[in-house]
Amino acid sequence: MNVSVVLFTSDLRLHDHPPLRAAGEDRQVVPLFVRDRAVADAGFAAPNRLAFLADCLRDLDAGLRERGGRLVLRSGDVVDEVCKVAAETDATEVHMAADASAYAQLREGRLRRALEAVGRRLCVHDTVTTVVAPGAVTPTASDHFAVFTPYLRHWSAQSARTPLPAPRKVRVPDGVGSEPLPSRADLSGLSPALAPGGEVEGRKRVAAWLRAGITTYEDGHDDLAGDVTSRLSPHLHFGTVSPVELVHRARRVGGPGADAFVRQLAWRDFHRQVLAARPAAAHADYRTKRDPWRTEHTAREDVEAWKAGRTGYPVVDAAMRQLLHEGWMHNRGRLLAGSFLTKTLYVDWRVGARHFLDLLVDGDVANNQLNWQWMAGTGTDSRPNRVLNPVTQAKRYDPDGAYVRRWVPELAALEGSSVHEPWKLRGFDRAAIDDYPDPVVDLAEGLARFKQARGLD
């Protein structure tokens, strides 16, 4: 009987899985995940993501066992391990999802050459981790869209493929060796409130979101305290839910909330098509402003205060403390934290991007790096010099201070919007919150420094 290997990467699910479907139920399949040594060597094996990954792998294995199969786990170089498994089982094909990063593209090329050298075939499937494949829509004079609005127009005109059902049966060849599955219980350094992972958890969250959350998303997605967001980004990052299925199901719900949510999925695809065309954007300015950034070394005290949530600007500190506690941050908080670091403190965006990747359970090279560049004004933002004022933003998106009081308990006794400007308190009122720091920089001074550096003064 023919044998196929299905290499799982960031698509850890059984529902709507084109590589698994293409491998077929009429042949034996080796569902394989390789713990990639290069990921750890590059410093991307963050504890929060390793814990979520452990949940995902255990859930995937359980789903395969319900269908008569099991997950095969190996560790090492992905190309070497895939070739070993293919040789052990005499597999004729390897199926996997396409990816956008420079490393993923390099890995795919290496794997294709290694398999073809021994008469095996690599089948790479698009629209597994995206709705529209990178490069599927392009402007007339370029290989990718550099502006979101025209991209969204072309993206929306595409017909998303029909989601696929999960396989009813998976038959794995006998004797294929596997390492023990990891467990989050074996890991340390995790955010205390890290969410659970896995397809079962992801599909529960999708169902609850579509039933009770999505209708208010258009009006409430920027409400920091209300937290009217899907919180599906970790599941999208690990592929425990399908973006294609999400678009279909959201559009069936319909309405402004669904439209706004689908737009966020388009942003996700937008970043992937930018990264696929310009892989260097993961570490270099997409559109350089030749910024003489302050480095992590030269701005050490400011950076440490920002990471710890002790900048003296409550909404920024609340967002950073949420990141530490949950391994996740509200999107509006990400924008405020990013603007504050890069524009107000004038620190290199790569410092912030690295810190986020160290903690975010949804830490994704395309979304994380390009969103940081957007905020730094070196990316695709059409207004690269915009600066988000943390006080103005806090009063707009956390008007009664509930978000700040939730995450900055030192200020819990302050009433109303005064919580956003504690440095204005005097006497006994200020003494009552003496353990909360004064601002690390005056906003006007920070703005002046940024404008001078950008030649805007």
Secondary structure, 3 states (H helix, E strand, C coil): CCEEEEEECCCCCCCCCHHHHHHCCCCEEEEEEEEEHHHHHCCCCCHHHHHHHHHHHHHHHHHHHHCCCCCEEEEECHHHHHHHHHHHHCCCEEEEECCCCHHHHHHHHHHHHHHHCCCCEEEEECCCCCCCCCCCCCCCCCCCCCCHHHHHHHHHHCCCCCCCCCCCCCCCCCCCCCCCCCCHHHCCCCCCCCCCCCHHHHHHHHHHHHHHHHHHHHHHCCCCCCCCCCCCHHHHHHCCCCHHHHHHHHHHHCCHHHHHHHHHHHHHHHHHHHHHHCHHHHCCCCCCCCCCCECCCCCHHHHHHHHHCCCCCHHHHHHHHHHHHHCCCCHHHHHHHHHHHHHHCCECHHHHHHHHHHHCCCCCHHHHHHHHHHHHCCCCCCCCCCCCCHHHHHHHHCCCCHHHHHHCHHHCCCCHHHHHCHHHCCHHHHHCCCCCCCCCCCHHHHHHHHHHHCCCC
